[in-house]
Amino acid sequence: MDSPTAPPPLELLHRTAAELAAALDVRDAVTSVLHAGRDVVGTNTCGVALLDDSGRLLVPSLPRDGGALVGLGTGLPVPLDSATPSAEAARTLRPVLLRNRVELAARFGEGPGRGLNATVLALGEHSWAMYPLVARGRLVGVLRFGMLREGSLDAEEQLFAATLADQCALAVERARLLEDARHAAHRYRTLAEVGSLDVFTARPGQGMTSDLPGWRALTGRVDVRGRAWQADVHPDDLPEVLDRFYASVRERSTARFRFRVRGLRGWRTIAAVAVPVLADPTDATSEIVEWVGSLDDVTERTRTRRQTQTLHALTAALAAAGGYEQVLDAVLRACLDGAGATRAILTVAEGHGEPGLVAHRMGRDRRRTRTQLPDMRREEVTAFAGERGTFPAGAEGIASVPPQVRPYFEAGAGAGETSWAVLPLAARTRRLGTLVLAFSAGDDPAEQTADGREDEDREFLLTFARQAATAVERMQLLEQQRSTATVLAEALRPGPLPAVDWLVTHRVAQTSAGVEVGGDWAELIPLPPGAHPDEQDRVAVVLGDVMGRGARAATVMGEVRTQVRTLAHVDPHPTAVLRGLDALARAGGGDDLVTIFYGVLGRDGRLLAASAGHLPPLTCSTGPHYLDVPPGVPVGVEGDPRTEVVDVQLDPGSALVVFSDGLVETRTRSLEEGLAQVLEHFRETARGTPAEIVGTLVDRMVGDGDGSGGGGGVDDDVTVLAVRLR
């Protein structure tokens, strides 16, 4: 094994061990191992293949000085489950020695993916040795030797190779750990530079021991070491910061806290993390020798989160408000609780005709007061707010406000207010008034700046005011609509169903929540006798639905209902009536969406039915089911000749039920689901009285099925009509 120029194996092992100990990365370790393999064993080729992250592939690792190690470190990736010497050494964690090519072929076979690859065989090698690289019981890779001679390694060479493999495995593992540490350090530095204000150290009894350049730049303080930094912390926050820190000292735990710091341009919110360093990391009760942590300026994140939460809370409060007064309370409370104001004043025009200005105020006591402003005009207060708001601060700001409102600001300043936000209450179509938020110096210091409100704060406040204006306008319009609807309700309220001696009938009509009148109606229209004997005792069964709700839908409903009655008396056939409605709709030029079920029912049970985009009716004739009435298109829509009319014979005693889509479709229930549920409920009560049928369907689907028209919580107008042949 020895050669005149090669050092003794033991000396070479010592030298290699020293080189491996100094290796800073994997390539350095591999390079030292390949040098030793070439110099001692006299290999033709020598290589290190390392297990990849997947744990399924051995990948060759190239040396650093490839020129001096020509022919070493070569090879191809080897799957761990392949029939190859390296894979077997890796799987068994035992060396594989091959003394010649015959033994190679006998043990591993020949062909692609077996034995050694053709590139290695072409080098003229005749024996090989593969040693697993194992560090702390875990496979790291495989060390391969290839010789031109037969016989592989002798006993002394095997001992050397096994020792070299052990040293190589430990060196590679150590180099990988160093690389991981370097990557972690780089990530830490990046975090500190990008995400943190400062990284700090502190010692018990000494306080801060490191410089905080970010803190100094933020506060202007020259020296923050020791306890000097505490002077910049908001006095309301400092006790809690110290309490949490002392608690973490007692518990030997990581301290996390937030506090406000007085910056050069206002208060900032800082998040801190401090990790204790123990004298003995293995003993949780050992002395704390140091604290290491980071400081992060989270002002913008905190501000954004608080503003988003405020807008969401305002949306929820406005959605829950049942009337105008509740909307005013919700807006003013959100000004105090979410926007951090000391006082809020909502000035808005109220009343019909010539509305007057009214100021609604709310302060710390959360009580709302109402004051008439007869000497002010809406144009004056909206001009003061402008389109983008006005933000006066201090005495100079008060001096800039219009003389007619200046006394209000002077009185506020006397009560401790230091700045104000005068915001326009601008809805989609008009300006309603103004929203004024008053702030004191100690109310929300994280939001105060030396030069008034920051741009981000102003945008938030303007968004807040727009949301409030939309809600106020909506509720004002709704109150006005309710007044109009009261008159309409009396005029359009359906009268009792006509008495028909051969029918039993019942109807329920409910309007959506908060609306007095709706766009649904259902009725029976006694028809005049026709010329044919089969056209004597007949009624028209009608259910119509105008899309929308409130006064507009009710007005259209009244017009269409009158048209149906008139057309039914001229020619009651479904084709004639629906064609007439189409013609009238096109002539009127309206764009209201109207759907109708129209049927002519005779004493003998014969039913002629057609639909203009409406849902099918229910019947229990031959068993509960939906009548297959072609849906058609809504009234006035082109393309439907209205010739599809169902002609069906209902059994004596059968029921016919028509209903609007409000019965089946809601925000949380699809139309298909609703239709299936209605049919299931109808099966249970199909043989009951019309009152029982209607009551069951309404109670099960929407509630309030007593026929009173209460409709508590209904998403849409709900109308159901049931008739039963005697």
Phi and psi in degrees as a GROMACS rama.xvg file:
@    title "Ramachandran Plot"
@    xaxis  label "Phi"
@    yaxis  label "Psi"
@TYPE xy
-74.1797  152.893  ASP-2
-132.146  158.527  SER-3
-59.9136  -29.5032  PRO-4
-99.1601  -13.9304  THR-5
-88.8788  140.028  ALA-6
-69.0796  159.705  PRO-7
-58.8566  149.539  PRO-8
-56.6369  -42.156  PRO-9
-64.0775  -43.0138  LEU-10
-62.9113  -38.4565  GLU-11
-67.4179  -36.8799  LEU-12
-63.3422  -42.0827  LEU-13
-62.1922  -43.9909  HIS-14
-63.0813  -43.282  ARG-15
-64.2968  -39.8044  THR-16
-61.1283  -39.7872  ALA-17
-65.8613  -42.5  ALA-18
-63.6712  -40.6276  GLU-19
-66.9261  -36.5368  LEU-20
-65.1301  -30.4264  ALA-21
-88.4984  -6.29891  ALA-22
-63.8287  128.513  ALA-23
-97.2527  -13.6274  LEU-24
-148.54  176.151  ASP-25
-64.3738  -39.0961  VAL-26
-65.7173  -35.2613  ARG-27
-63.029  -42.8298  ASP-28
-63.9267  -44.4544  ALA-29
-63.0994  -40.3897  VAL-30
-60.8898  -44.732  THR-31
-62.856  -40.7907  SER-32
-65.7536  -42.3697  VAL-33
-67.175  -36.336  LEU-34
-60.1491  -46.7045  HIS-35
-65.6505  -42.0847  ALA-36
-61.4464  -40.6252  GLY-37
-68.4631  -42.7618  ARG-38
-73.7759  -34.9047  ASP-39
-94.5032  -51.9132  VAL-40
-80.8186  -22.131  VAL-41
68.661  45.3146  GLY-42
-76.3709  154.637  THR-43
-79.2184  -45.9599  ASN-44
-132.596  152.658  THR-45
-149.81  133.57  CYS-46
-148.628  155.574  GLY-47
-119.032  122.155  VAL-48
-112.58  123.871  ALA-49
-102.979  144.022  LEU-50
-68.2283  129.22  LEU-51
-78.6829  178.481  ASP-52
-63.8772  -26.7419  ASP-53
-74.8587  -18.5297  SER-54
74.7186  14.7522  GLY-55
-122.695  -0.136513  ARG-56
-143.3  134.992  LEU-57
-95.7861  120.955  LEU-58
-115.491  126.113  VAL-59
-59.0408  140.124  PRO-60
-111.743  122.202  SER-61
-83.3644  146.304  LEU-62
-73.6622  165.951  PRO-63
-75.9756  -43.186  ARG-64
-100.936  74.7863  ASP-65
-59.1601  -29.7475  GLY-66
-65.3792  -39.5956  GLY-67
-79.0608  -13.7589  ALA-68
-121.866  45.3842  LEU-69
-58.1913  131.137  VAL-70
89.6337  -10.4054  GLY-71
-100.755  152.008  LEU-72
77.8569  8.16223  GLY-73
-86.8405  166.751  THR-74
144.807  177.138  GLY-75
-118.996  155.566  LEU-76
-58.2818  141.591  PRO-77
-122.853  119.184  VAL-78
-63.8655  141.635  PRO-79
-67.4327  -23.5188  LEU-80
-96.6833  13.5519  ASP-81
-85.5096  161.365  SER-82
-87.939  70.3292  ALA-83
-133.908  157.457  THR-84
-61.2952  -44.3063  PRO-85
-62.4131  -42.8049  SER-86
-63.7527  -38.7438  ALA-87
-66.8337  -41.2221  GLU-88
-61.5049  -38.5437  ALA-89
-69.3571  -40.9798  ALA-90
-70.7633  -39.7659  ARG-91
-91.4341  -14.0242  THR-92
57.8689  33.2003  LEU-93
-131.843  148.766  ARG-94
-64.8545  149.901  PRO-95
-120.244  116.991  VAL-96
-111.586  127.365  LEU-97
-121.036  115.268  LEU-98
-84.5093  -19.7217  ARG-99
-163.159  178.451  ASN-100
-71.9607  -29.132  ARG-101
-63.854  -44.7558  VAL-102
-64.7846  -36.9319  GLU-103
-59.0789  -48.4262  LEU-104
-66.8627  -37.7476  ALA-105
-66.9181  -38.1888  ALA-106
-84.416  -32.798  ARG-107
-123.255  -4.15205  PHE-108
76.5849  -176.737  GLY-109
-128.048  159.949  GLU-110
113.135  173.888  GLY-111
-58.6215  134.595  PRO-112
79.5489  6.54587  GLY-113
-128.064  148.741  ARG-114
66.1419  -131.153  GLY-115
-112.366  151.537  LEU-116
-72.6345  161.446  ASN-117
-62.8576  -29.0183  ALA-118
-64.6197  -42.2097  THR-119
-67.5541  -44.3226  VAL-120
-62.9548  -31.6545  LEU-121
-70.3929  -12.9324  ALA-122
-78.0068  -4.59195  LEU-123
84.058  17.0154  GLY-124
-77.8929  149.589  GLU-125
-126.834  -4.41121  HIS-126
-152.911  157.944  SER-127
-148.9  160.374  TRP-128
-143.912  130.085  ALA-129
-121.125  123.993  MET-130
-118.022  129.087  TYR-131
-69.6768  141.855  PRO-132
-98.7022  111.472  LEU-133
-125.065  125.039  VAL-134
-123.149  120.303  ALA-135
53.6074  42.134  ARG-136
78.7245  2.94211  GLY-137
-115.479  134.793  ARG-138
-66.9685  128.73  LEU-139
-105.475  -38.2999  VAL-140
174.165  -155.744  GLY-141
-138.33  136.977  VAL-142
-103.271  124.352  LEU-143
-116.516  136.366  ARG-144
-119.749  136.879  PHE-145
-126.371  127  GLY-146
-117.762  150.133  MET-147
-77.2053  -21.6304  LEU-148
-88.3988  164.509  ARG-149
-88.7258  163.114  GLU-150
104.969  -14.2435  GLY-151
60.6127  -135.6  SER-152
-103.209  143.514  LEU-153
-82.14  -177.824  ASP-154
-62.3425  -43.2875  ALA-155
-66.8028  -39.7472  GLU-156
-66.4848  -36.3767  GLU-157
-63.7164  -41.2273  GLN-158
-62.5805  -43.4539  LEU-159
-62.1609  -46.0516  PHE-160
-62.9878  -40.7363  ALA-161
-64.5271  -41.9786  ALA-162
-65.1  -42.9804  THR-163
-62.0364  -38.9196  LEU-164
-64.2939  -41.3389  ALA-165
-62.8701  -45.17  ASP-166
-64.0774  -39.5413  GLN-167
-62.8347  -44.5503  CYS-168
-60.3291  -45.6976  ALA-169
-66.3739  -38.8819  LEU-170
-66.1835  -41.9372  ALA-171
-64.0946  -43.2119  VAL-172
-62.515  -43.19  GLU-173
-64.4051  -42.1549  ARG-174
-62.5893  -38.8533  ALA-175
-64.8093  -40.9455  ARG-176
-62.8925  -39.7515  LEU-177
-63.1819  -41.8603  LEU-178
-62.7763  -41.7769  GLU-179
-61.6491  -41.3094  ASP-180
-63.7461  -41.0468  ALA-181
-63.2569  -41.1818  ARG-182
-63.7826  -42.2197  HIS-183
-63.4185  -40.4362  ALA-184
-64.0944  -39.6798  ALA-185
-63.7071  -41.9913  HIS-186
-62.9224  -39.6539  ARG-187
-63.7764  -44.6274  TYR-188
-61.8481  -40.8856  ARG-189
-62.3828  -42.5971  THR-190
-62.0069  -43.0937  LEU-191
-65.2762  -38.8418  ALA-192
-75.8016  -34.9186  GLU-193
-96.1531  -45.9947  VAL-194
-100.636  -15.8179  GLY-195
-114.65  152.077  SER-196
-74.3639  -46.7747  LEU-197
-152.552  155.074  ASP-198
-110.27  132.945  VAL-199
-133.016  163.413  PHE-200
-129.508  150.942  THR-201
-146.895  152.716  ALA-202
-125.942  145.799  ARG-203
-58.4507  133.393  PRO-204
82.2436  -14.4381  GLY-205
-111.234  -27.0858  GLN-206
82.832  -147.296  GLY-207
-68.2443  128.465  MET-208
-110.935  -7.22537  THR-209
-114.511  158.216  SER-210
-74.659  147.55  ASP-211
-122.702  82.1163  LEU-212
-62.2078  -36.0911  PRO-213
-64.5818  -42.171  GLY-214
-62.6591  -45.026  TRP-215
-61.3527  -40.5114  ARG-216
-67.3711  -33.5958  ALA-217
-73.3248  -41.7838  LEU-218
-103.24  -18.693  THR-219
82.2034  3.63804  GLY-220
-74.9768  136.553  ARG-221
-75.2438  -44.665  VAL-222
-131.637  127.735  ASP-223
-113.87  3.81646  VAL-224
-67.3782  165.731  ARG-225
67.9599  -125.657  GLY-226
-114.325  16.0593  ARG-227
-63.9301  -29.578  ALA-228
-62.402  -25.1395  TRP-229
-64.0007  -24.7347  GLN-230
-66.6019  -20.5073  ALA-231
-90.4024  -11.2674  ASP-232
-80.3434  140.892  VAL-233
-56.9077  133.526  HIS-234
-60.7298  -26.5786  PRO-235
-74.7766  -21.674  ASP-236
-96.4871  -27.5518  ASP-237
-58.9576  -44.5025  LEU-238
-57.3977  -41.3731  PRO-239
-67.6698  -38.5442  GLU-240
-59.8152  -47.049  VAL-241
-67.4422  -38.7806  LEU-242
-61.0645  -44.6699  ASP-243
-66.1727  -37.0453  ARG-244
-66.5634  -45.2903  PHE-245
-64.9985  -34.4752  TYR-246
-64.8204  -39.8438  ALA-247
-68.2488  -30.5661  SER-248
-64.7809  -45.5732  VAL-249
-63.934  -37.9598  ARG-250
-91.657  -3.31322  GLU-251
54.3443  42.6873  ARG-252
-123.265  164.542  SER-253
-67.612  134.416  THR-254
-99.6612  131.65  ALA-255
-131.376  129.765  ARG-256
-159.463  162.504  PHE-257
-124.789  146.872  ARG-258
-156.804  165.983  PHE-259
-101.629  140.356  ARG-260
-122.682  136.325  VAL-261
-77.8959  111.314  ARG-262
-95.2555  177.013  GLY-263
-66.6264  -25.5417  LEU-264
-119.248  23.5468  ARG-265
129.248  -175.536  GLY-266
-82.4905  140.166  TRP-267
-123.526  151.413  ARG-268
-100.154  125.839  THR-269
-115.903  134.269  ILE-270
-105.137  131.084  ALA-271
-123.605  143.628  ALA-272
-131.425  127.042  VAL-273
-127.985  123.81  ALA-274
-109.691  127.877  VAL-275
-75.3895  140.273  PRO-276
-106.635  116.202  VAL-277
-88.3605  149.913  LEU-278
-61.765  -36.9621  ALA-279
-125.334  102.927  ASP-280
-59.3114  -21.5709  PRO-281
-85.3146  -7.4306  THR-282
-118.665  106.632  ASP-283
-65.1609  -15.4554  ALA-284
-98.1687  2.07386  THR-285
-71.2618  168.36  SER-286
-67.6601  142.713  GLU-287
-83.3803  118.567  ILE-288
-95.8136  -20.4334  VAL-289
-165.448  158.697  GLU-290
-118.88  137.244  TRP-291
-124.185  134.22  VAL-292
-162.553  -172.077  GLY-293
-139.677  152.843  SER-294
-119.393  133.157  LEU-295
-130.228  128.217  ASP-296
-80.3925  107.648  ASP-297
-111.056  23.9661  VAL-298
-57.8073  -48.0324  THR-299
-66.6644  -42.2152  GLU-300
-63.1451  -42.3618  ARG-301
-64.3943  -43.3412  THR-302
-63.2555  -45.6486  ARG-303
-62.8895  -43.206  THR-304
-63.9095  -43.086  ARG-305
-65.509  -40.685  ARG-306
-67.0379  -40.8632  GLN-307
-62.7363  -43.4961  THR-308
-62.4586  -36.92  GLN-309
-64.1968  -45.2137  THR-310
-65.6251  -39.4114  LEU-311
-64.8964  -42.1974  HIS-312
-64.5142  -38.7408  ALA-313
-65.0366  -42.2521  LEU-314
-59.6132  -44.3952  THR-315
-65.144  -41.9732  ALA-316
-65.7415  -39.3464  ALA-317
-68.9916  -35.8855  LEU-318
-65.7937  -31.8735  ALA-319
-84.6784  -13.6671  ALA-320
-68.2206  129.667  ALA-321
-95.9975  -4.63903  GLY-322
-162.306  179.794  GLY-323
-61.9637  -43.889  TYR-324
-63.4801  -38.9151  GLU-325
-66.4777  -35.1112  GLN-326
-63.9296  -44.1002  VAL-327
-60.2941  -45.3517  LEU-328
-61.0733  -43.0772  ASP-329
-62.8848  -42.1447  ALA-330
-66.274  -47.9468  VAL-331
-67.276  -38.2875  LEU-332
-65.6092  -38.8897  ARG-333
-64.8661  -32.5681  ALA-334
-61.3816  -39.648  CYS-335
-81.5431  -47.7943  LEU-336
-79.5942  -36.3966  ASP-337
-98.5529  -44.2628  GLY-338
-86.7453  -7.09799  ALA-339
77.491  21.9483  GLY-340
-80.2752  153.2  ALA-341
-80.2682  -36.1065  THR-342
-148.716  148.709  ARG-343
-134.355  138.144  ALA-344
-129.263  118.852  ILE-345
-107.297  111.722  LEU-346
-106.409  121.743  THR-347
-145.526  149.875  VAL-348
-80.1435  129.985  ALA-349
-129.755  152.705  GLU-350
102.937  164.037  GLY-351
-96.3086  167.572  HIS-352
70.5394  -106.722  GLY-353
-103.638  88.0756  GLU-354
-67.7159  146.975  PRO-355
-104.496  159.32  GLY-356
-81.0891  138.258  LEU-357
-132.229  132.541  VAL-358
-103.216  123.362  ALA-359
-106.063  121.069  HIS-360
-116.84  147.455  ARG-361
-146.087  132.883  MET-362
-117.551  -155.443  GLY-363
-62.3554  -28.4004  ARG-364
-77.3616  -4.19694  ASP-365
63.5474  25.6537  ARG-366
-104.279  130.876  ARG-367
-94.2099  132.002  ARG-368
-116.368  155.325  THR-369
-126.422  128.034  ARG-370
-132.088  128.014  THR-371
-74.0647  142.022  GLN-372
-121.272  75.1015  LEU-373
-68.5407  -22.2385  PRO-374
-91.8782  3.95742  ASP-375
-117.023  149.477  MET-376
-111.916  151.205  ARG-377
-59.4289  -37.1339  ARG-378
-62.2844  -32.8684  GLU-379
-68.8809  -45.7031  GLU-380
-73.5042  -35.1206  VAL-381
-70.6567  -33.3699  THR-382
-66.0673  -35.9575  ALA-383
-63.2752  -41.0865  PHE-384
-72.3872  -32.1246  ALA-385
68.96  -168.281  GLY-386
-85.6964  -27.2279  GLU-387
-116.43  14.1611  ARG-388
83.6321  160.394  GLY-389
-126.455  139.308  THR-390
-130.909  72.1978  PHE-391
-71.2624  149.658  PRO-392
-145.181  134.085  ALA-393
69.1598  -170.627  GLY-394
-64.0775  -37.4892  ALA-395
-64.1797  -38.7091  GLU-396
-66.5545  -40.1448  GLY-397
-62.199  -38.0322  ILE-398
-64.4824  -21.3034  ALA-399
-89.8577  -8.15073  SER-400
-81.9835  156.553  VAL-401
-58.9522  145.598  PRO-402
-57.6373  -35.0479  PRO-403
-69.4417  -20.162  GLN-404
-112.862  -3.64591  VAL-405
-60.1272  -37.5061  ARG-406
-58.3168  -32.7416  PRO-407
-65.7381  -39.2922  TYR-408
-72.8711  -36.1553  PHE-409
-64.9843  -38.4454  GLU-410
-66.1748  -38.513  ALA-411
-64.5501  -40.9682  GLY-412
-63.0666  -36.4453  ALA-413
-64.7964  -23.5912  GLY-414
-93.4569  6.76813  ALA-415
104.438  1.08349  GLY-416
-76.314  139.326  GLU-417
-117.835  -21.9912  THR-418
-151.36  160.654  SER-419
-141.714  154.247  TRP-420
-122.845  114.689  ALA-421
-103.22  106.785  VAL-422
-112.03  140.453  LEU-423
-74.6731  134.714  PRO-424
-92.941  86.0543  LEU-425
-110.015  114.498  ALA-426
-91.0766  -172.229  ALA-427
-64.0697  -37.6481  ARG-428
-112.667  -13.3396  THR-429
-160.69  167.253  ARG-430
-99.079  125.365  ARG-431
-89.2443  -31.2807  LEU-432
161.382  -139.772  GLY-433
-139.229  159.106  THR-434
-125.067  119.977  LEU-435
-111.312  127.052  VAL-436
-113.192  127.463  LEU-437
-106.659  138.154  ALA-438
-124.898  144.72  PHE-439
-108.208  161.185  SER-440
-59.7179  -31.8343  ALA-441
-100.165  4.8645  GLY-442
-71.0726  -51.9773  ASP-443
-144.104  70.8244  ASP-444
-60.4507  -25.5896  PRO-445
-67.2714  -16.5373  ALA-446
-103.039  -7.91648  GLU-447
-87.7143  144.812  GLN-448
-132.213  165.744  THR-449
-68.5899  -25.1213  ALA-450
-116.344  39.3296  ASP-451
90.1979  -165.032  GLY-452
-70.5827  140.064  ARG-453
-72.1802  161.511  GLU-454
-57.9003  -41.2633  ASP-455
-63.0119  -39.3467  GLU-456
-64.9972  -40.5245  ASP-457
-64.8383  -41.1318  ARG-458
-64.1167  -40.2055  GLU-459
-61.906  -46.4227  PHE-460
-64.7011  -37.8187  LEU-461
-66.3254  -40.1972  LEU-462
-63.1736  -42.0789  THR-463
-58.3296  -45.9435  PHE-464
-66.3329  -38.165  ALA-465
-63.5439  -40.8837  ARG-466
-64.8123  -40.7964  GLN-467
-65.7104  -41.6098  ALA-468
-62.554  -41.3354  ALA-469
-60.7324  -42.5991  THR-470
-67.8674  -41.7053  ALA-471
-63.803  -45.4729  VAL-472
-63.1187  -43.3282  GLU-473
-59.5959  -43.3384  ARG-474
-71.9856  -35.0066  MET-475
-62.602  -44.4307  GLN-476
-64.44  -37.4389  LEU-477
-66.8356  -40.426  LEU-478
-62.4176  -42.0651  GLU-479
-65.3048  -40.0047  GLN-480
-65.0011  -36.1833  GLN-481
-64.2175  -37.7312  ARG-482
-64.5335  -44.4714  SER-483
-64.7551  -39.0412  THR-484
-66.7117  -29.0314  ALA-485
-60.608  -40.3247  THR-486
-69.1637  -44.6567  VAL-487
-62.9244  -37.4657  LEU-488
-59.5375  -40.0991  ALA-489
-67.8265  -37.5281  GLU-490
-75.6163  -33.7117  ALA-491
-105.786  -0.555115  LEU-492
-60.0489  128.075  ARG-493
-66.14  136.329  PRO-494
-77.6167  -179.715  GLY-495
-65.6854  150.96  PRO-496
-65.6566  141.253  LEU-497
-65.1463  146.184  PRO-498
-76.7029  125.515  ALA-499
-125.274  118.976  VAL-500
-66.5888  -18.6563  ASP-501
-103.693  11.2737  TRP-502
-131.849  148.645  LEU-503
-113.322  130.5  VAL-504
-132.285  158.203  THR-505
-159.793  144.798  HIS-506
-141.069  143.153  ARG-507
-128.5  133.557  VAL-508
-131.752  118.227  ALA-509
-122.438  139.627  GLN-510
-97.1413  161.643  THR-511
-66.8648  159.728  SER-512
-57.1265  132.002  ALA-513
82.4229  5.51948  GLY-514
-123.838  132.507  VAL-515
-77.2358  -37.0857  GLU-516
-130.69  157.591  VAL-517
-133.816  -167.493  GLY-518
-109.088  8.91664  GLY-519
-98.4358  149.502  ASP-520
-154.189  154.441  TRP-521
-143.41  138.928  ALA-522
-158.604  164.916  GLU-523
-109.817  134.28  LEU-524
-118.789  106.199  ILE-525
-59.5882  131.155  PRO-526
-101.675  147.151  LEU-527
-68.503  151.909  PRO-528
-60.3769  143.211  PRO-529
-96.7298  179.308  GLY-530
-73.2456  -29.1761  ALA-531
-85.4952  146.812  HIS-532
-58.8613  -28.7213  PRO-533
-77.0102  -3.4734  ASP-534
-110.403  41.6022  GLU-535
-97.3011  -74.3056  GLN-536
-91.6124  99.0862  ASP-537
-140.32  151.294  ARG-538
-134.494  151.931  VAL-539
-93.6984  126.277  ALA-540
-100.147  117.725  VAL-541
-128.25  135.486  VAL-542
-138.582  120.866  LEU-543
-119.473  154.883  GLY-544
-142.953  116.564  ASP-545
-97.3496  125.392  VAL-546
-62.7445  138.722  MET-547
108.651  -173.209  GLY-548
-151.829  168.086  ARG-549
82.9115  -159.343  GLY-550
-62.2532  -42.5754  ALA-551
-61.867  -49.4171  ARG-552
-62.2746  -38.1435  ALA-553
-66.2575  -38.0837  ALA-554
-64.0113  -46.2817  THR-555
-63.4127  -40.9256  VAL-556
-57.5316  -43.2952  MET-557
-61.2363  -39.4853  GLY-558
-66.1034  -47.2448  GLU-559
-67.642  -36.8533  VAL-560
-61.9006  -41.7412  ARG-561
-65.1593  -40.0036  THR-562
-63.2041  -41.4244  GLN-563
-61.9061  -45.0315  VAL-564
-59.988  -44.2736  ARG-565
-65.608  -46.8331  THR-566
-65.8165  -35.6843  LEU-567
-65.2915  -31.5037  ALA-568
-80.4151  -21.2423  HIS-569
-81.0035  -51.934  VAL-570
-150.772  103.349  ASP-571
-75.1276  -5.95159  PRO-572
-60.4943  137.888  HIS-573
-53.545  -40.1432  PRO-574
-61.1129  -44.7257  THR-575
-65.2065  -43.426  ALA-576
-65.4699  -46.3199  VAL-577
-68.5558  -36.0612  LEU-578
-64.3242  -40.1068  ARG-579
-62.9632  -41.0296  GLY-580
-64.4822  -39.7368  LEU-581
-59.5724  -45.1183  ASP-582
-63.6463  -44.2076  ALA-583
-65.1308  -38.6124  LEU-584
-64.7851  -42.0239  ALA-585
-68.446  -36.9449  ARG-586
-67.3837  -36.0217  ALA-587
-73.7337  -22.7641  GLY-588
73.279  11.8622  GLY-589
-76.6976  161.673  GLY-590
-117.198  20.6394  ASP-591
-74.0579  139.199  ASP-592
-90.9988  119.681  LEU-593
-127.451  129.09  VAL-594
-117.261  148.958  THR-595
-144.945  137.292  ILE-596
-102.429  130.832  PHE-597
-134.66  126.861  TYR-598
-139.997  149.525  GLY-599
-111.802  117.255  VAL-600
-114.157  128.097  LEU-601
-101.427  163.729  GLY-602
-56.3878  -32.4136  ARG-603
-78.7911  0.788372  ASP-604
92.063  -0.30656  GLY-605
-75.3914  133.968  ARG-606
-126.476  124.875  LEU-607
-106.776  119.406  LEU-608
-135.255  145.522  ALA-609
-146.55  161.812  ALA-610
-134.433  141.54  SER-611
-112.214  75.8485  ALA-612
76.1495  16.6132  GLY-613
-102.522  167.82  HIS-614
-73.2361  152.317  LEU-615
-72.8588  153.252  PRO-616
-84.1659  165.661  PRO-617
-100.671  149.464  LEU-618
-148.33  155.182  THR-619
-108.19  8.41849  CYS-620
-66.9119  123.903  SER-621
62.3203  25.7154  THR-622
105.8  146.292  GLY-623
-60.1075  127.293  PRO-624
-167.694  169.252  HIS-625
-86.9362  134.576  TYR-626
-69.7377  136.867  LEU-627
-82.6035  73.2371  ASP-628
-94.2024  120.391  VAL-629
-53.5567  132.363  PRO-630
-67.8887  -31.102  PRO-631
65.749  -168.748  GLY-632
-117.862  158.144  VAL-633
-58.5462  163.009  PRO-634
-59.6098  132.438  VAL-635
88.8226  -8.82464  GLY-636
-81.3792  133.992  VAL-637
-68.3805  155.546  GLU-638
103.3  -0.222285  GLY-639
-119.097  113.216  ASP-640
-75.3215  -6.32803  PRO-641
64.523  33.8553  ARG-642
-95.5729  -10.3221  THR-643
-84.3927  99.5617  GLU-644
-123.323  128.102  VAL-645
-83.2197  132.342  VAL-646
-118.319  106.55  ASP-647
-133.612  147.717  VAL-648
-103.546  117.088  GLN-649
-88.1905  141.896  LEU-650
-68.5587  152.093  ASP-651
-56.2457  138.681  PRO-652
80.3823  0.412887  GLY-653
-72.8381  154.538  SER-654
-108.133  149.481  ALA-655
-128.097  127.638  LEU-656
-126.492  125.36  VAL-657
-118.12  150.894  VAL-658
-156.313  160.361  PHE-659
-90.467  167.282  SER-660
-70.2137  -16.5693  ASP-661
-62.4815  -20.9046  GLY-662
-71.6464  -32.699  LEU-663
-110.307  -28.8677  VAL-664
-112.531  128.367  GLU-665
-134.58  -178.018  THR-666
-64.4916  -26.2567  ARG-667
-110.61  3.18137  THR-668
-136.371  126.741  ARG-669
-74.7306  165.396  SER-670
-62.4959  -43.002  LEU-671
-63.4708  -43.0101  GLU-672
-62.6097  -42.2101  GLU-673
-64.019  -42.8263  GLY-674
-61.926  -40.2358  LEU-675
-65.5558  -39.4705  ALA-676
-68.4141  -40.4574  GLN-677
-60.9269  -44.0819  VAL-678
-62.8732  -39.7364  LEU-679
-63.7106  -43.4852  GLU-680
-67.0658  -36.1154  HIS-681
-65.0324  -35.5257  PHE-682
-59.9212  -32.9472  ARG-683
-72.5533  -26.6937  GLU-684
-129.61  17.1416  THR-685
-60.8362  -26.7108  ALA-686
-95.728  5.84186  ARG-687
-81.469  -177.096  GLY-688
-72.7849  159.727  THR-689
-54.1621  -38.2475  PRO-690
-63.7891  -40.3311  ALA-691
-67.0174  -40.6896  GLU-692
-62.3553  -51.3006  ILE-693
-64.2541  -44.508  VAL-694
-59.7528  -42.1919  GLY-695
-64.1839  -46.8382  THR-696
-62.7584  -44.8655  LEU-697
-70.1111  -43.045  VAL-698
-61.2435  -44.7798  ASP-699
-70.6787  -34.2015  ARG-700
-92.4747  -38.9661  MET-701
-135.849  -14.3264  VAL-702
86.5922  170.943  GLY-703
56.4986  51.9236  ASP-704
-94.6694  28.3602  GLY-705
-88.8618  2.093  ASP-706
83.3199  5.14222  GLY-707
-81.684  -13.9619  SER-708
78.1207  18.7559  GLY-709
-64.9751  -52.341  GLY-710
61.5764  34.7035  GLY-711
-59.1348  122.521  GLY-712
77.4773  13.497  GLY-713
-76.5858  133.46  VAL-714
-70.1245  -36.7982  ASP-715
-139.911  165.806  ASP-716
-60.9388  141.45  ASP-717
-128.274  122.628  VAL-718
-134.147  131.563  THR-719
-135.224  132.747  VAL-720
-129.231  128.526  LEU-721
-124.17  135.283  ALA-722
-129.162  146.429  VAL-723
-133.238  131.296  ARG-724
-67.8639  135.189  LEU-725
